[in-house]
Amino acid sequence: MSSFFFEAIDKKGATVKGLREASDEGALIKQLQREGLVVVQVTPRGSKAWHWLDWRRHSVELSQKDVIFFTRELAVLLESGLPLDRSLEVMRELVDKRSPVYMLIENVLEKIKGGAPLAGALESQSRAFSRFYINMLRAGEAGGNIEKILARLSLYLDQAKELKDTVTTALIYPAILVVMSLLSVFLLLTFVVPQFTEMFSSAGKELPLSTQIVIGCAEWLKRYWWALLLMLGGGYAYFKFQFADMERRAAWDRRLLRVPLFGQMLKDLSTALISRTLGTLLTNGVPILTALSIVKETISNRVFADALTHAENYLRQGRGLSVALLENGQFPKMAVQMIKIGEEAGKLEEMLEKVAVTYDKQLKITIQRLLALLEPLLIVVLGIVISGIIISILSAILSVNDLAF
């Protein structure tokens, strides 16, 4: 008897791996097939080929842009009437052989030809395909409308990326402004102020208090600049430690949600993401309890994740989703009322999509308000700091030369 590593796909499309003993590879394959498994790979134990192939399958690193491209192009090819394997072959000819998408298509095509379903083949390829994505595909495969599911996934991913890009783009200018402000103050204190320090020290006169403060800050920064790096590193380590624990992270999420405007932006973002993801899953036949479990994995805010856990418990008791969300108090009241109307009318999926669209728009308005306050505030603070440094130097020069206004 010899030992063999094997990889197979079960009836639900999940990947099964393990180590079995058999007289030879053929006997093991027959044994696995009798168990209802679709065999993908069988390799003798100790063979380097298994480890290399396993690493190669799991080494496909895909960006969000790659996932969107793969989903959109595959949906278009399937809707045109091509079978799945032929669609993948056409896509393979279109992409660069050095790209991660090409490696993905090669590996998926190999599994598809071996009898594996698309969802199971993608699940073992890259972490870029979320549980939400895989469950949507499984629902499409069960219903025989995989091309429609891929089209909906493509639309969903585009909308999610657009929402993310909206937030990212809105924060670029304030981030640049903050960096330039700090850099300007740093250059003034480390290069400009020291040029005047020698002149002031040789004058032998007591300097104004404001000038003494600026010179003290410049000297401290020049001597202990490394302390700033330590503080930044310590701050990073502290917050990494805080966010590593779910309870501590939830506490920080609650604090952030209470911040004016910024907290509202986080609420709108979470509400839109949860509503769109849940609505998409329900539209494609995923049971609501399973859908809520999947949605929890798509959001990073622990407060809203706990709210969904609370909703799951209510639904198991036979109560409505809107009742659970209203009692929890984290979701906006207007969103909860819209969900309640959808439940009563039997159109929960459609209403969830409307909630997502509504809070997408609300998020953009909140971002505009935040920027309208943040940008002038940063400019004013920068102006005060720089003008304060310049005025302190000028007042010292006037004092040293005994000039009067």
C-alpha positions in Angstrom: 0.0 0.0 0.0 1.2 3.5 -0.9 0.2 6.9 0.3 -1.1 9.5 -2.1 -2.1 13.2 -1.8 -5.3 13.9 -3.5 -7.5 16.9 -4.5 -11.1 16.6 -5.5 -14.4 18.5 -5.8 -17.4 17.3 -3.8 -21.1 17.5 -4.8 -21.4 21.0 -3.3 -18.5 22.3 -5.4 -16.1 22.5 -2.4 -12.5 21.5 -2.7 -11.5 18.4 -0.7 -7.8 17.6 0.0 -6.2 14.8 2.0 -3.9 11.9 2.3 -5.1 8.3 1.5 -3.6 4.9 1.2 -4.2 2.7 -1.9 -2.5 0.1 -4.0 -2.0 2.5 -6.8 -3.3 5.8 -8.3 -6.0 4.2 -10.3 -7.5 2.4 -7.3 -7.6 5.6 -5.3 -9.3 7.5 -8.1 -12.0 4.8 -8.3 -12.4 4.9 -4.5 -12.9 8.7 -4.6 -15.3 8.5 -7.5 -17.4 6.0 -5.6 -17.7 8.6 -2.8 -19.1 11.1 -5.3 -16.0 13.2 -5.7 -14.6 14.6 -8.9 -10.8 13.9 -8.8 -8.6 16.8 -9.8 -5.1 15.7 -8.7 -3.5 12.5 -7.3 0.2 12.5 -6.5 2.4 10.1 -4.6 3.4 11.2 -1.1 6.9 12.8 -1.1 6.6 13.9 -4.7 7.8 17.5 -5.2 5.3 17.8 -8.0 2.4 18.0 -5.5 3.9 20.8 -3.5 4.9 22.8 -6.5 1.5 22.4 -8.2 -0.3 23.2 -4.9 1.8 26.4 -4.5 1.2 27.3 -8.1 -2.6 27.0 -7.8 -2.7 29.2 -4.6 -0.1 31.8 -5.8 -2.5 33.7 -8.1 -2.6 37.2 -6.6 -5.4 39.1 -8.2 -6.4 42.8 -7.8 -10.0 44.0 -7.7 -9.5 45.2 -11.3 -8.4 41.7 -12.4 -11.5 40.1 -10.8 -13.8 42.7 -12.4 -12.1 42.1 -15.8 -12.4 38.3 -15.5 -16.0 38.4 -14.4 -17.2 40.9 -17.1 -15.4 39.2 -20.0 -16.5 35.7 -19.0 -20.2 36.9 -18.7 -20.0 38.5 -22.2 -18.6 35.3 -23.7 -21.2 33.0 -22.0 -24.1 35.3 -23.0 -22.9 35.0 -26.6 -23.6 31.3 -26.5 -20.1 29.9 -26.0 -19.7 27.0 -23.6 -17.7 27.6 -20.4 -14.5 25.8 -21.4 -14.5 27.5 -24.9 -15.1 30.9 -23.2 -12.1 30.4 -20.9 -9.9 29.4 -23.9 -10.9 32.6 -25.8 -10.1 34.7 -22.7 -6.8 33.0 -22.4 -5.9 34.1 -25.9 -6.8 37.7 -25.2 -4.8 38.3 -22.0 -1.0 38.7 -21.5 0.7 35.4 -20.7 2.6 37.2 -17.9 -0.5 38.5 -16.2 -2.0 36.8 -13.1 -5.3 36.5 -15.0 -3.7 34.2 -17.5 -2.4 31.9 -14.8 -5.9 32.0 -13.2 -7.6 31.0 -16.5 -5.1 28.2 -17.1 -5.7 26.7 -13.7 -9.5 27.1 -13.8 -9.6 25.6 -17.3 -7.7 22.6 -16.2 -10.2 22.0 -13.4 -13.2 22.6 -15.5 -12.0 20.0 -18.0 -11.6 17.7 -15.1 -15.3 18.0 -14.3 -15.1 20.6 -11.5 -17.8 23.4 -11.3 -16.7 27.0 -11.9 -17.4 28.0 -8.3 -15.2 25.2 -6.9 -12.5 25.9 -9.4 -12.3 29.6 -8.5 -12.5 29.0 -4.8 -9.2 27.2 -4.7 -7.4 29.8 -6.9 -7.3 33.1 -5.1 -8.5 34.8 -2.0 -9.7 37.6 -4.3 -12.9 35.6 -4.9 -14.8 36.2 -1.7 -17.4 33.9 -0.1 -20.0 36.2 -1.5 -18.7 35.8 -5.1 -18.5 32.0 -4.7 -21.9 31.6 -3.3 -23.4 33.7 -6.0 -21.8 31.4 -8.6 -23.0 28.3 -6.9 -26.6 29.7 -6.9 -26.2 30.4 -10.6 -24.8 26.9 -11.4 -27.7 25.3 -9.4 -30.2 27.4 -11.4 -28.5 26.9 -14.8 -28.1 30.7 -15.4 -24.5 31.2 -14.6 -24.1 33.9 -17.3 -26.7 36.1 -15.7 -25.1 35.6 -12.3 -21.7 36.7 -13.7 -23.4 39.7 -15.3 -24.9 40.7 -12.0 -21.6 40.1 -10.2 -19.8 42.3 -12.7 -22.4 45.1 -12.1 -22.1 44.6 -8.3 -18.3 44.8 -8.4 -18.3 47.9 -10.6 -20.7 49.6 -8.2 -18.6 48.6 -5.2 -15.4 49.8 -6.9 -17.1 53.1 -7.9 -18.2 53.6 -4.2 -14.6 52.9 -3.0 -13.1 55.1 -5.6 -15.4 57.9 -4.6 -14.2 57.8 -1.0 -10.5 57.4 -2.1 -10.6 60.2 -4.6 -12.3 62.5 -2.1 -9.5 62.0 0.5 -6.6 62.4 -1.9 -6.6 66.3 -1.8 -6.9 66.6 2.0 -4.1 63.9 2.4 -1.8 65.9 0.1 -2.6 69.1 1.9 -1.8 67.6 5.3 1.5 66.1 4.0 2.6 69.4 2.4 1.6 71.3 5.5 3.7 69.1 7.8 6.6 69.1 5.3 6.5 72.9 5.1 6.6 73.3 8.9 9.4 70.7 9.1 11.5 72.6 6.5 11.0 75.9 8.2 12.0 74.6 11.6 15.0 72.5 10.5 16.5 74.7 7.7 15.2 78.3 7.9 15.0 79.0 11.7 18.5 77.7 12.4 19.9 80.3 10.0 18.7 83.0 12.3 19.5 81.3 15.6 23.3 82.1 15.3 22.5 85.8 14.6 20.2 86.0 17.6 22.6 84.3 20.0 25.4 86.7 19.0 23.3 89.7 19.6 23.3 89.1 23.4 19.7 90.4 23.9 16.7 88.6 25.3 14.4 87.4 22.5 10.6 87.6 22.5 8.8 84.7 24.0 7.3 83.6 20.7 10.8 83.5 19.1 12.2 81.5 22.0 9.4 78.9 21.6 10.0 78.6 17.8 13.8 78.2 18.3 13.2 75.7 21.1 11.0 73.6 18.8 13.5 73.9 16.0 16.4 72.7 18.2 14.3 69.8 19.6 13.3 68.7 16.1 16.9 68.9 14.9 18.2 66.8 17.8 15.4 64.4 18.4 13.8 64.0 14.9 14.3 60.2 15.4 11.8 60.4 18.3 9.1 61.3 15.8 9.8 58.2 13.8 9.6 56.2 17.1 6.3 57.8 17.9 4.9 57.0 14.5 6.1 53.4 14.7 4.7 53.1 18.2 1.4 54.5 17.1 1.2 52.1 14.3 2.0 49.1 16.6 -0.5 50.3 19.1 -3.4 50.6 16.7 -2.4 47.3 15.0 -2.6 45.7 18.5 -6.0 47.4 19.2 -7.5 46.2 15.9 -6.2 42.7 16.2 -8.8 41.9 18.9 -12.5 42.0 17.9 -13.7 43.6 21.1 -11.2 46.4 21.1 -11.8 46.9 17.4 -15.5 47.1 18.0 -14.9 49.8 20.7 -12.8 51.9 18.2 -15.5 51.4 15.6 -18.1 52.8 18.0 -15.9 55.8 18.7 -15.4 56.5 15.0 -19.1 56.3 14.4 -19.6 59.1 17.0 -17.3 61.5 15.2 -19.3 64.3 13.5 -19.6 64.0 9.7 -16.9 61.3 9.5 -19.1 58.9 11.6 -22.1 59.7 9.3 -19.9 58.9 6.3 -19.0 55.5 7.8 -22.7 54.8 8.5 -23.7 55.6 4.9 -20.9 53.5 3.5 -21.7 50.5 5.6 -25.5 50.8 5.0 -25.0 51.0 1.2 -22.5 48.1 1.2 -24.7 45.8 3.3 -27.9 46.6 1.4 -26.4 46.0 -2.0 -24.7 42.8 -1.0 -27.7 41.4 0.8 -30.1 42.4 -2.0 -27.9 40.8 -4.6 -27.6 37.5 -2.7 -31.4 37.3 -2.0 -32.2 38.1 -5.7 -30.1 35.1 -6.7 -31.9 32.6 -4.4 -29.5 32.5 -1.4 -31.4 32.0 1.9 -31.5 35.1 4.0 -29.7 33.5 7.0 -26.9 32.3 4.8 -26.9 35.7 3.1 -26.5 37.6 6.4 -23.6 35.3 7.3 -21.9 36.1 4.0 -22.6 39.8 4.3 -20.8 40.0 7.7 -17.6 38.9 6.0 -17.7 41.7 3.5 -17.7 44.6 6.0 -14.9 45.6 8.3 -16.9 47.7 10.8 -17.5 45.4 13.8 -20.5 47.5 15.0 -22.5 46.7 11.9 -21.2 43.1 11.9 -22.6 42.7 15.4 -25.9 44.3 14.2 -26.2 41.6 11.5 -25.5 38.9 14.1 -28.3 40.3 16.2 -30.5 40.3 13.1 -29.7 36.6 12.4 -30.8 35.7 16.0 -34.1 37.5 15.5 -34.8 35.8 12.1 -34.2 32.4 13.7 -37.0 33.4 16.2 -39.3 34.1 13.3 -39.1 37.9 13.6 -38.6 40.3 10.8 -35.3 41.8 9.5 -36.5 45.4 9.9 -37.6 44.8 13.5 -34.1 43.5 14.4 -32.3 46.4 12.6 -34.6 49.0 14.2 -34.1 47.6 17.7 -30.3 47.4 17.2 -30.3 51.2 16.5 -27.2 51.3 14.3 -28.9 51.5 10.9 -30.4 54.8 9.7 -34.2 54.9 10.5 -35.0 55.7 6.9 -33.2 52.6 5.6 -35.0 50.5 8.2 -38.4 51.9 7.2 -37.6 51.2 3.5 -36.6 47.6 4.4 -39.8 47.2 6.4 -41.9 48.4 3.4 -40.1 45.9 1.2 -40.8 43.0 3.6 -44.5 43.9 3.8 -44.8 44.1 0.0 -42.8 41.0 -0.6 -40.1 43.0 -2.5 -37.3 43.0 0.0 -34.6 42.4 -2.7 -35.7 45.4 -4.8 -36.0 47.7 -1.7 -32.5 46.8 -0.6 -31.2 47.9 -3.9 -33.0 51.2 -3.6 -31.6 51.6 -0.1 -28.1 51.1 -1.5 -28.7 53.7 -4.3 -30.1 56.1 -1.7 -27.2 55.9 0.6 -24.6 55.9 -2.2 -26.0 59.4 -3.0 -26.1 60.3 0.7 -22.5 59.2 1.1 -21.4 61.5 -1.8 -23.2 64.4 -0.1 -21.6 63.7 3.2 -18.1 63.6 1.6 -18.7 66.9 -0.1 -19.7 68.4 3.2 -16.7 67.0 4.9 -14.4 68.4 2.3 -16.1 71.7 2.4 -15.1 72.0 6.1 -11.8 70.1 6.0 -10.1 71.9 3.2 -10.4 75.5 4.4 -9.7 74.4 8.0 -6.4 72.8 6.9 -5.5 75.9 4.9 -6.3 78.2 7.9 -4.3 76.1 10.4 -1.3 75.9 8.0 -1.5 79.7 7.5 -1.6 80.3 11.2 1.4 78.0 11.9 3.6 79.3 9.1 2.7 83.0 9.7 3.3 82.5 13.4 6.9 81.2 12.7 7.6 84.1 10.3 6.2 86.7 12.7 8.3 85.4 15.6 11.5 85.6 13.5 10.6 89.1 12.3 9.8 90.3 15.8 13.2 89.0 17.0 15.0 90.8 14.1 13.3 94.1 15.0 14.1 93.6 18.7 17.8 92.9 18.0 18.2 96.0 15.8 16.2 98.2 18.2 13.6 99.1 15.5 10.2 100.4 16.4 7.1 100.7 14.5 
